[in-house]
Amino acid sequence: MAITIEMPRLSDSMHEGTVLRWFKKTGDFVKVGDHLADIETDKAHVELQACEDGTLTEILVPEGGSAAAGAPIALLQPEFGAAVCGCPRARPQYAARWPPGWRRKPA
């Protein structure tokens, strides 16, 4: 069963984010910690990292596209016995989260 990667909510005031660039394409295998995409909001530019091993099966929001916070942006098919990082999860269907210590990139 595919896992939904959602547009992360970086703050309570964030309503939507923009995918600046995808670093992986459909069909690519990703490992925990791989840089999946750059996300930009009105206040920050951050890296979205994989929080589970698997295959990126579909990109739902293309580069330059925007999505509401919490909206699906991609699908990941987890691999049997795949590694899972210790990222905090608000809901079990999240495959991408901001790991502890993430940092903002200068705008």
All heavy atoms as an XYZ file, in Angstrom:
812
protein
N       0.830     -1.175      0.000
C       0.000      0.000      0.000
C       0.879      1.244      0.000
O       1.807      1.372      0.795
C      -0.892     -0.012      1.239
C      -1.792      1.164      1.327
S      -2.896      0.936      2.739
C      -3.513      2.567      2.839
N       0.600      2.162     -0.906
C       1.406      3.375     -1.038
C       1.191      4.308      0.147
O       0.113      4.370      0.727
C       1.063      4.089     -2.332
N       2.231      5.037      0.479
C       2.197      6.020      1.547
C       2.117      7.397      0.907
O       2.804      7.675     -0.068
C       3.456      5.916      2.421
C       3.480      4.560      3.118
C       3.532      7.047      3.424
C       4.763      4.277      3.831
N       1.276      8.242      1.447
C       1.116      9.596      0.923
C       2.149     10.522      1.537
O       2.261     10.610      2.754
C      -0.292     10.133      1.232
O      -1.253      9.238      0.686
C      -0.495     11.507      0.646
N       2.904     11.205      0.681
C       3.806     12.258      1.136
C       3.006     13.549      1.035
O       2.499     13.890     -0.028
C       5.074     12.334      0.269
C       5.847     11.021      0.362
C       5.944     13.519      0.702
C       7.011     10.928     -0.597
N       2.864     14.237      2.146
C       2.030     15.438      2.191
C       2.872     16.698      2.274
O       4.003     16.665      2.764
C       1.091     15.364      3.389
C       0.120     14.204      3.301
C      -0.807     14.108      4.499
O      -0.691     14.923      5.433
O      -1.657     13.207      4.489
N       2.284     17.800      1.802
C       2.932     19.103      1.944
C       3.044     19.384      3.442
O       2.027     19.398      4.149
C       2.095     20.191      1.270
C       2.663     21.588      1.417
S       4.261     21.848      0.624
C       3.792     21.867     -1.104
N       4.260     19.543      3.942
C       4.422     19.747      5.386
C       3.904     21.112      5.833
O       3.939     22.078      5.080
C       5.930     19.648      5.586
C       6.521     19.959      4.265
C       5.530     19.532      3.232
N       3.404     21.159      7.045
C       2.967     22.427      7.656
C       4.132     22.904      8.511
O       4.451     22.314      9.542
C       1.728     22.218      8.505
C       1.239     23.495      9.184
C      -0.017     23.288      9.999
N      -1.136     22.838      9.204
C      -1.947     23.638      8.488
N      -1.700     24.929      8.474
N      -2.942     23.142      7.799
N       4.766     23.993      8.074
C       5.946     24.494      8.761
C       5.616     25.430      9.916
O       6.450     25.657     10.780
C       6.866     25.208      7.763
C       7.349     24.326      6.614
C       8.126     25.154      5.616
C       8.185     23.183      7.129
N       4.409     25.990      9.891
C       3.978     26.862     10.985
C       2.457     26.895     11.007
O       1.806     26.470     10.058
C       4.531     28.279     10.804
O       3.892     28.921      9.713
N       1.911     27.426     12.085
C       0.455     27.529     12.194
C      -0.128     28.485     11.165
O      -1.286     28.358     10.776
C       0.051     27.979     13.598
C       0.317     26.896     14.631
O       0.405     25.718     14.246
O       0.438     27.240     15.816
N       0.670     29.449     10.702
C       0.173     30.425      9.743
C       0.349     29.984      8.291
O      -0.108     30.667      7.384
C       0.864     31.776      9.960
O       2.246     31.661      9.704
N       1.009     28.862      8.083
C       1.242     28.385      6.710
C      -0.028     27.783      6.127
O      -0.650     26.917      6.727
C       2.353     27.340      6.693
C       2.628     26.794      5.318
S       3.863     25.490      5.368
C       3.519     24.691      3.817
N      -0.398     28.250      4.943
C      -1.583     27.731      4.280
C      -1.241     26.904      3.048
O      -1.965     25.982      2.693
C      -2.526     28.867      3.879
C      -3.010     29.641      5.056
N      -3.879     29.110      5.987
C      -2.719     30.894      5.487
C      -4.120     30.005      6.922
N      -3.423     31.093      6.649
N      -0.131     27.229      2.354
C       0.284     26.464      1.188
C       1.777     26.585      0.989
O       2.430     27.476      1.532
C      -0.466     26.895     -0.073
C      -0.060     28.225     -0.639
C      -0.725     28.513     -1.983
O      -1.699     27.841     -2.343
O      -0.240     29.416     -2.667
N       2.313     25.661      0.198
C       3.723     25.669     -0.136
C       3.886     25.394     -1.616
O       2.979     24.868     -2.267
N       5.050     25.721     -2.141
C       5.361     25.517     -3.553
C       6.528     24.549     -3.674
O       7.526     24.689     -2.976
C       5.733     26.858     -4.226
O       4.646     27.762     -4.072
C       6.035     26.682     -5.696
N       6.402     23.569     -4.567
C       7.499     22.643     -4.851
C       8.419     23.347     -5.847
O       8.031     23.578     -6.996
C       6.992     21.312     -5.439
C       8.168     20.416     -5.776
C       6.038     20.625     -4.476
N       9.610     23.722     -5.395
C      10.553     24.398     -6.278
C      11.233     23.422     -7.222
O      11.400     23.703     -8.407
C      11.614     25.139     -5.468
C      11.119     26.296     -4.611
C      12.284     26.901     -3.838
C      10.460     27.346     -5.481
N      11.638     22.257     -6.671
C      12.363     21.278     -7.490
C      12.245     19.902     -6.864
O      12.354     19.760     -5.642
C      13.833     21.673     -7.564
C      14.664     20.714     -8.366
C      16.068     21.213     -8.575
N      16.800     20.206     -9.311
C      18.084     19.985     -9.202
N      18.798     20.719     -8.401
N      18.661     19.028     -9.894
N      12.021     18.902     -7.707
C      12.066     17.503     -7.270
C      13.471     16.976     -7.566
O      13.977     17.149     -8.672
C      11.039     16.654     -8.021
C       9.648     16.842     -7.527
C       8.673     17.595     -8.100
C       9.075     16.266     -6.345
N       7.531     17.543     -7.346
C       7.741     16.732     -6.266
C       9.547     15.424     -5.356
C       6.888     16.360     -5.231
C       8.695     15.071     -4.329
C       7.386     15.527     -4.274
N      14.092     16.337     -6.593
C      15.422     15.755     -6.774
C      15.334     14.276     -7.138
O      16.324     13.671     -7.514
C      16.277     15.957     -5.520
C      16.675     17.392     -5.354
C      15.883     18.266     -4.621
C      17.811     17.878     -5.958
C      16.232     19.597     -4.488
C      18.178     19.208     -5.838
C      17.377     20.070     -5.094
N      14.165     13.694     -6.993
C      13.917     12.305     -7.384
C      12.795     12.313     -8.407
O      11.949     13.203     -8.422
C      13.510     11.448     -6.174
C      14.534     11.396     -5.060
C      15.774     10.662     -5.504
C      16.782     10.565     -4.355
N      17.973      9.832     -4.749
N      12.787     11.294     -9.275
C      11.717     11.201    -10.262
C      10.923      9.924    -10.029
O      11.358      9.032     -9.289
C      12.270     11.277    -11.679
C      13.229     10.167    -12.056
C      13.774     10.392    -13.454
C      14.603      9.247    -13.944
N      15.839      8.982    -13.312
N       9.776      9.827    -10.661
C       8.928      8.653    -10.526
C       9.729      7.404    -10.880
O      10.427      7.368    -11.888
C       7.694      8.770    -11.440
O       6.983      9.948    -11.077
C       6.790      7.573    -11.304
N       9.645      6.400    -10.018
C      10.368      5.149    -10.227
C      11.693      5.064     -9.494
O      12.282      3.994     -9.406
N      12.171      6.188     -8.953
C      13.439      6.185     -8.215
C      13.255      5.545     -6.843
O      12.238      5.753     -6.181
C      13.966      7.599     -8.012
C      14.601      8.195     -9.256
O      14.732      7.472    -10.265
O      14.949      9.388     -9.214
N      14.268      4.790     -6.418
C      14.288      4.247     -5.062
C      14.869      5.315     -4.160
O      15.862      5.959     -4.497
C      15.137      2.972     -4.997
C      15.156      2.367     -3.620
C      14.078      1.627     -3.166
C      16.226      2.569     -2.774
C      14.078      1.075     -1.893
C      16.240      2.024     -1.496
C      15.166      1.278     -1.063
N      14.246      5.544     -3.010
C      14.736      6.532     -2.053
C      15.029      5.843     -0.726
O      14.406      4.854     -0.372
C      13.734      7.691     -1.843
C      13.514      8.438     -3.129
C      12.420      7.206     -1.279
N      16.016      6.386     -0.040
C      16.395      5.897      1.281
C      16.052      6.963      2.312
O      15.930      8.139      1.992
C      17.895      5.623      1.339
C      18.357      4.510      0.439
C      19.847      4.333      0.603
C      20.379      3.290     -0.353
N      21.833      3.183     -0.255
N      15.933      6.541      3.557
C      15.698      7.476      4.655
C      16.748      8.581      4.595
O      17.943      8.313      4.477
C      15.766      6.741      6.017
C      15.769      7.727      7.165
C      14.608      5.776      6.156
N      16.290      9.823      4.656
C      17.200     10.971      4.648
C      17.503     11.528      3.274
O      18.094     12.600      3.170
N      17.105     10.832      2.191
C      17.334     11.361      0.844
C      16.573     12.662      0.656
O      15.441     12.811      1.108
C      16.883     10.372     -0.234
C      17.876      9.253     -0.487
O      18.964      9.262      0.133
O      17.562      8.371     -1.302
N      17.190     13.581     -0.036
C      16.581     14.877     -0.345
C      15.584     14.656     -1.484
O      15.968     14.378     -2.604
C      17.688     15.836     -0.755
C      17.258     17.232     -0.993
N      18.149     18.212     -1.309
C      16.052     17.844     -0.967
C      17.520     19.352     -1.480
N      16.239     19.151     -1.273
N      14.285     14.778     -1.185
C      13.246     14.554     -2.184
C      12.936     15.804     -2.981
O      12.809     15.755     -4.206
C      11.953     14.070     -1.517
C      11.991     12.745     -0.787
C      10.637     12.459     -0.150
C      12.372     11.632     -1.741
N      12.752     16.926     -2.298
C      12.324     18.146     -2.974
C      12.681     19.366     -2.148
O      12.927     19.269     -0.946
C      10.812     18.115     -3.196
N      12.693     20.516     -2.823
C      12.793     21.804     -2.144
C      11.401     22.389     -2.089
O      10.688     22.432     -3.099
C      13.714     22.764     -2.899
C      15.184     22.501     -2.641
O      15.504     21.856     -1.631
O      16.011     22.943     -3.451
N      11.009     22.846     -0.909
C       9.697     23.421     -0.679
C       9.885     24.877     -0.248
O      10.751     25.179      0.568
C       8.939     22.669      0.438
C       8.838     21.176      0.137
C       7.580     23.301      0.701
C       7.949     20.808     -1.016
N       9.059     25.750     -0.801
C       9.134     27.165     -0.437
C       7.768     27.638      0.049
O       6.741     27.272     -0.510
C       9.559     28.001     -1.640
C       9.740     29.472     -1.323
C      10.216     30.252     -2.521
O       9.536     30.232     -3.563
O      11.276     30.878     -2.408
N       7.807     28.430      1.112
C       6.590     29.086      1.616
C       6.865     30.578      1.584
O       7.935     31.013      1.144
C       6.271     28.648      3.056
O       7.260     29.190      3.934
C       6.224     27.144      3.193
N       5.930     31.357      2.079
C       6.135     32.806      2.105
C       7.248     33.211      3.061
O       7.784     34.304      2.964
C       4.836     33.526      2.453
C       4.267     33.096      3.790
O       4.581     31.987      4.255
O       3.488     33.881      4.369
N       7.647     32.308      3.986
C       8.645     32.657      4.989
C       9.915     31.803      4.973
O      10.892     32.155      5.603
C       8.025     32.556      6.387
C       6.884     33.512      6.604
C       6.307     33.343      7.979
C       5.122     34.267      8.156
N       4.480     34.094      9.442
N       9.899     30.653      4.290
C      11.042     29.743      4.380
C      11.238     28.952      3.087
O      10.325     28.794      2.294
C      10.837     28.762      5.532
N      12.458     28.465      2.931
C      12.831     27.567      1.839
C      13.545     26.391      2.517
O      14.599     26.568      3.109
C      13.770     28.305      0.882
C      14.338     27.453     -0.189
N      15.001     27.972     -1.257
C      14.352     26.111     -0.393
C      15.406     27.002     -2.056
N      15.032     25.868     -1.538
N      12.942     25.201      2.440
C      13.478     24.055      3.168
C      13.563     22.816      2.272
O      12.957     22.743      1.211
C      12.622     23.733      4.411
C      12.690     24.844      5.429
C      11.191     23.471      4.025
N      14.346     21.845      2.747
C      14.497     20.565      2.058
C      13.510     19.551      2.642
O      13.430     19.395      3.850
C      15.904     20.025      2.251
C      16.995     20.884      1.673
C      18.384     20.342      1.957
O      18.515     19.326      2.683
O      19.344     20.945      1.459
N      12.803     18.860      1.766
C      11.924     17.774      2.180
C      12.717     16.481      2.053
O      13.253     16.188      0.981
C      10.682     17.730      1.288
C       9.677     16.615      1.570
C       9.034     16.822      2.934
C       8.618     16.581      0.496
N      12.841     15.721      3.138
C      13.622     14.490      3.144
C      12.723     13.275      3.326
O      11.684     13.351      3.974
C      14.661     14.530      4.263
C      15.693     15.606      4.073
C      16.729     15.600      5.175
O      16.594     14.890      6.168
N      17.768     16.384      4.995
N      13.168     12.154      2.747
C      12.433     10.898      2.904
C      12.587     10.399      4.331
O      13.665     10.473      4.913
C      12.956      9.854      1.924
N      11.513      9.880      4.871
C      11.536      9.341      6.221
C      11.261      7.834      6.192
O      10.967      7.226      7.211
C      10.530     10.079      7.095
S      10.873      9.887      8.843
N      11.327      7.257      5.008
C      11.117      5.830      4.847
C      11.753      5.391      3.531
O      11.781      6.143      2.566
C       9.618      5.522      4.830
C       9.312      4.061      5.029
C       7.879      3.829      5.469
O       7.341      4.626      6.242
O       7.317      2.830      5.016
N      12.289      4.158      3.482
C      12.816      3.601      2.241
C      11.665      3.163      1.357
O      10.643      2.668      1.850
C      13.684      2.366      2.516
C      15.015      2.696      3.176
O      15.361      3.883      3.289
O      15.709      1.742      3.584
N      11.818      3.332      0.045
C      10.780      2.880     -0.870
C      10.980      3.447     -2.257
O      11.984      4.096     -2.553
N      10.001      3.205     -3.118
C      10.032      3.677     -4.497
C       9.024      4.805     -4.657
O       7.867      4.662     -4.287
C       9.695      2.530     -5.468
O      10.645      1.481     -5.272
C       9.751      2.996     -6.907
N       9.468      5.907     -5.233
C       8.580      7.029     -5.505
C       7.705      6.642     -6.692
O       8.187      6.519     -7.813
C       9.407      8.278     -5.813
C       8.688      9.611     -5.863
C       8.056      9.936     -4.523
C       9.640     10.709     -6.269
N       6.435      6.373     -6.434
C       5.560      5.845     -7.486
C       4.830      6.917     -8.272
O       4.476      6.688     -9.423
C       4.520      4.869     -6.901
O       3.773      5.529     -5.889
C       5.192      3.639     -6.330
N       4.588      8.076     -7.667
C       3.876      9.132     -8.393
C       4.161     10.487     -7.760
O       4.183     10.624     -6.546
C       2.367      8.864     -8.368
C       1.558      9.769     -9.247
C       0.092      9.379     -9.309
O      -0.305      8.357     -8.730
O      -0.666     10.143     -9.927
N       4.379     11.486     -8.617
C       4.525     12.869     -8.161
C       3.219     13.566     -8.504
O       2.835     13.655     -9.673
C       5.736     13.549     -8.836
C       7.025     12.896     -8.336
C       5.731     15.052     -8.563
C       8.294     13.379     -9.002
N       2.510     14.037     -7.490
C       1.194     14.631     -7.670
C       1.235     16.140     -7.891
O       0.332     16.703     -8.499
C       0.311     14.316     -6.453
C       0.152     12.830     -6.115
C      -0.580     12.658     -4.797
C      -0.569     12.109     -7.235
N       2.278     16.805     -7.380
C       2.441     18.250     -7.559
C       3.760     18.469     -8.298
O       4.823     18.184     -7.757
C       2.434     18.994     -6.201
C       2.676     20.489     -6.393
C       1.128     18.760     -5.467
N       3.707     18.964     -9.531
C       4.935     19.139    -10.310
C       5.765     20.321     -9.812
O       5.301     21.130     -8.994
C       4.403     19.414    -11.724
C       3.070     20.044    -11.505
C       2.516     19.395    -10.266
N       6.984     20.437    -10.335
C       7.831     21.575     -9.993
C       7.101     22.866    -10.350
O       6.495     22.973    -11.413
C       9.161     21.493    -10.743
C      10.045     20.391    -10.249
C      11.395     20.349    -10.964
O      11.656     21.172    -11.857
O      12.189     19.451    -10.612
N       7.136     23.809     -9.437
C       6.451     25.073     -9.639
C       5.002     25.055     -9.176
O       4.367     26.090     -9.079
N       4.496     23.863     -8.868
C       3.113     23.735     -8.414
C       2.977     24.002     -6.930
O       3.912     23.802     -6.159
N       1.812     24.446     -6.533
C       1.521     24.734     -5.132
C       0.478     23.766     -4.605
O      -0.328     23.241     -5.366
C       1.002     26.162     -4.976
O       2.000     27.090     -5.341
N       0.516     23.559     -3.300
C      -0.467     22.701     -2.636
C      -0.705     23.229     -1.233
O       0.183     23.816     -0.620
C       0.027     21.260     -2.580
N      -1.915     23.003     -0.743
C      -2.249     23.391      0.622
C      -1.454     22.543      1.608
O      -1.088     21.396      1.307
C      -3.742     23.200      0.856
N      -1.178     23.100      2.771
C      -0.491     22.345      3.821
C      -1.316     21.106      4.148
O      -2.522     21.181      4.325
C      -0.321     23.202      5.060
N      -0.671     19.944      4.153
C      -1.347     18.681      4.433
C      -1.888     17.980      3.201
O      -2.330     16.838      3.286
N      -1.837     18.631      2.043
C      -2.330     18.013      0.802
C      -1.298     17.025      0.268
O      -0.087     17.228      0.424
C      -2.616     19.082     -0.246
N      -1.724     15.946     -0.389
C      -0.782     14.985     -0.970
C       0.035     15.625     -2.087
O      -0.517     16.338     -2.928
C      -1.683     13.890     -1.538
C      -3.022     14.086     -0.926
C      -3.118     15.532     -0.559
N       1.361     15.379     -2.065
C       2.215     15.884     -3.139
C       2.917     14.755     -3.890
O       3.394     14.958     -4.999
C       3.234     16.929     -2.637
C       4.163     16.351     -1.587
C       2.524     18.167     -2.116
C       5.316     17.276     -1.222
N       2.973     13.550     -3.296
C       3.604     12.399     -3.950
C       3.182     11.114     -3.246
O       2.628     11.151     -2.143
C       5.125     12.538     -3.926
N       3.451      9.977     -3.915
C       3.165      8.665     -3.341
C       4.450      7.850     -3.293
O       5.244      7.869     -4.227
C       2.115      7.924     -4.174
C       0.747      8.589     -4.283
C      -0.145      7.791     -5.224
C       0.103      8.724     -2.922
N       4.630      7.114     -2.204
C       5.814      6.286     -1.993
C       5.377      4.863     -1.685
O       4.530      4.646     -0.813
C       6.622      6.848     -0.817
C       7.905      6.116     -0.447
C       8.994      6.425     -1.472
C       8.362      6.512      0.934
N       5.934      3.905     -2.403
C       5.654      2.494     -2.139
C       6.770      1.961     -1.249
O       7.910      1.847     -1.690
C       5.604      1.700     -3.454
C       5.300      0.226     -3.266
C       3.905      0.004     -2.676
O       2.947      0.595     -3.119
N       3.822     -0.840     -1.684
N       6.474      1.680      0.019
C       7.527      1.200      0.915
C       8.015     -0.188      0.507
O       7.261     -0.983     -0.050
C       6.859      1.178      2.283
C       5.402      1.108      2.015
C       5.173      1.737      0.672
N       9.259     -0.452      0.780
C       9.861     -1.750      0.483
C       9.734     -2.644      1.713
O       9.827     -2.172      2.835
C      11.339     -1.579      0.122
C      11.560     -0.724     -1.104
C      11.021     -1.340     -2.380
O      11.176     -2.554     -2.581
O      10.429     -0.596     -3.179
N       9.532     -3.925      1.500
C       9.430     -4.873      2.606
C      10.728     -4.851      3.398
O      11.812     -4.970      2.842
C       9.163     -6.283      2.082
C       9.078     -7.308      3.177
C       7.977     -7.350      4.012
C      10.111     -8.196      3.401
C       7.901     -8.274      5.030
C      10.044     -9.125      4.411
C       8.932     -9.168      5.235
N      10.626     -4.668      4.695
C      11.802     -4.653      5.570
C      12.611     -3.380      5.467
O      13.748     -3.348      5.883
N      12.026     -2.340      4.888
C      12.755     -1.092      4.682
C      13.003     -0.377      6.004
O      12.270     -0.537      6.968
C      11.967     -0.176      3.754
N      14.049      0.431      5.993
C      14.402      1.214      7.177
C      13.419      2.356      7.355
O      12.903      2.913      6.400
C      15.811      1.771      7.025
N      13.167      2.692      8.589
C      12.324      3.828      8.928
C      13.096      4.664      9.935
O      13.614      4.135     10.906
C      10.978      3.372      9.539
C      10.153      4.571      9.949
C      10.216      2.496      8.571
N      13.195      5.964      9.684
C      13.936      6.819     10.616
C      13.083      7.131     11.834
O      11.896      6.829     11.870
C      14.384      8.110      9.926
S      13.052      9.244      9.564
N      13.661      7.763     12.800
C      12.959      8.087     14.031
C      12.263      9.432     13.986
O      12.102     10.074     15.001
N      11.853      9.879     12.798
C      11.180     11.172     12.686
C       9.839     11.141     13.394
O       9.125     10.150     13.313
C      10.949     11.531     11.219
S      12.450     11.613     10.251
N       9.487     12.215     14.049
C       8.177     12.252     14.685
C       7.085     12.249     13.629
O       7.222     12.861     12.584
C       8.203     13.577     15.450
C       9.223     14.402     14.763
C      10.232     13.446     14.214
N       5.993     11.562     13.912
C       4.906     11.479     12.956
C       3.606     11.853     13.635
O       3.251     11.277     14.649
C       4.793     10.062     12.396
C       5.992      9.679     11.579
C       5.824      8.296     11.039
N       7.005      7.957     10.276
C       7.010      7.111      9.292
N       5.912      6.486      8.952
N       8.113      6.855      8.633
N       2.892     12.777     13.046
C       1.599     13.156     13.580
C       0.550     12.137     13.177
O      -0.357     11.835     13.918
C       1.208     14.542     13.073
N       0.696     11.607     11.968
C      -0.219     10.586     11.451
C       0.618      9.502     10.789
O       1.611      9.796     10.142
C      -1.165     11.197     10.418
C      -2.171     12.134     11.054
C      -3.048     12.713     10.000
N      -2.719     14.139      9.954
C      -3.016     14.953      8.970
N      -3.635     14.505      7.914
N      -2.690     16.214      9.017
N       0.235      8.241     10.890
C       1.067      7.164     10.369
C       1.241      7.164      8.856
O       2.161      6.572      8.352
C       0.353      5.889     10.825
C      -1.007      6.311     11.218
C      -0.943      7.750     11.575
N       0.386      7.853      8.080
C       0.526      7.813      6.633
C       1.604      8.769      6.118
O       1.904      8.762      4.943
C      -0.806      8.086      5.930
C      -1.286      9.519      6.003
C      -2.172      9.778      7.197
O      -2.119      9.071      8.187
N      -2.988     10.804      7.116
N       2.200      9.598      6.988
C       3.255     10.496      6.528
C       4.497      9.692      6.155
O       4.975      8.884      6.917
C       3.649     11.462      7.631
C       2.778     12.672      7.753
C       1.497     12.716      7.236
C       3.247     13.789      8.409
C       0.710     13.829      7.368
C       2.465     14.920      8.563
C       1.199     14.930      8.034
O       0.432     16.042      8.174
N       5.049      9.966      4.984
C       6.302      9.342      4.586
C       7.434     10.350      4.606
O       8.589      9.986      4.546
C       6.178      8.747      3.196
N       7.116     11.608      4.646
C       8.153     12.629      4.671
C       7.843     13.607      5.794
O       6.730     14.077      5.923
C       8.196     13.358      3.336
N       8.827     13.872      6.607
C       8.690     14.803      7.718
C       9.972     15.612      7.790
O      10.973     15.277      7.191
C       8.497     14.047      9.035
C       7.283     13.171      9.078
C       5.992     13.926      9.150
N       5.959     14.669     10.385
C       5.162     15.689     10.610
N       4.344     16.096      9.717
N       5.176     16.303     11.765
N       9.940     16.631      8.567
C      11.137     17.428      8.793
C      11.882     16.801      9.964
O      11.418     16.838     11.087
C      10.756     18.869      9.093
C       9.925     19.434      7.998
C       8.605     19.719      8.058
C      10.328     19.707      6.674
N       8.166     20.173      6.854
C       9.202     20.172      5.980
C      11.521     19.611      5.976
C       9.240     20.547      4.651
C      11.551     19.986      4.655
C      10.429     20.447      4.015
N      13.037     16.192      9.699
C      13.786     15.540     10.783
C      14.277     16.544     11.804
O      14.429     17.718     11.480
C      14.972     14.896     10.067
C      14.799     15.115      8.633
C      13.661     16.060      8.408
N      14.544     16.081     13.016
C      15.085     16.976     14.034
C      16.356     17.633     13.523
O      17.178     16.999     12.872
C      15.389     16.037     15.205
C      14.517     14.847     14.979
C      14.373     14.720     13.496
N      16.487     18.923     13.722
C      17.681     19.637     13.300
C      17.619     20.183     11.890
O      18.603     20.695     11.374
N      16.455     20.088     11.206
C      16.389     20.639      9.852
C      16.665     22.126      9.926
O      16.419     22.783     10.912
C      15.048     20.349      9.179
C      13.882     21.076      9.756
C      13.109     20.672     10.790
C      13.376     22.348      9.358
N      12.131     21.589     11.062
C      12.279     22.645     10.194
C      13.720     23.264      8.385
C      11.544     23.799     10.089
C      12.974     24.422      8.279
C      11.912     24.677      9.123
N      17.160     22.645      8.842
C      17.521     24.060      8.840
C      16.929     24.748      7.616
O      16.735     24.143      6.577
C      19.018     24.241      8.861
C      19.685     23.713      7.604
C      21.195     23.752      7.726
N      21.802     23.441      6.469
C      21.895     22.242      5.941
N      21.386     21.209      6.575
N      22.468     22.047      4.778
N      16.705     26.024      7.770
C      16.222     26.827      6.648
C      17.377     27.180      5.741
O      18.490     27.408      6.194
C      15.591     28.122      7.132
C      14.339     27.923      7.902
C      13.794     29.261      8.294
N      12.624     29.068      9.121
C      11.935     30.033      9.654
N      12.294     31.283      9.445
N      10.890     29.778     10.391
N      17.096     27.236      4.448
C      18.084     27.713      3.502
C      17.905     29.216      3.346
O      16.773     29.700      3.385
C      17.897     27.049      2.143
C      18.348     25.634      2.090
C      18.254     25.179      0.666
C      18.914     23.847      0.493
N      18.872     23.411     -0.888
N      18.979     29.946      3.141
C      18.830     31.387      2.914
C      17.992     31.633      1.661
O      18.131     30.937      0.674
C      20.256     31.884      2.711
C      21.146     30.780      3.162
C      20.356     29.525      3.148
N      17.122     32.603      1.719
C      16.247     32.911      0.580
C      16.972     33.658     -0.504
O      17.975     34.221     -0.355
C      15.042     33.710      1.048
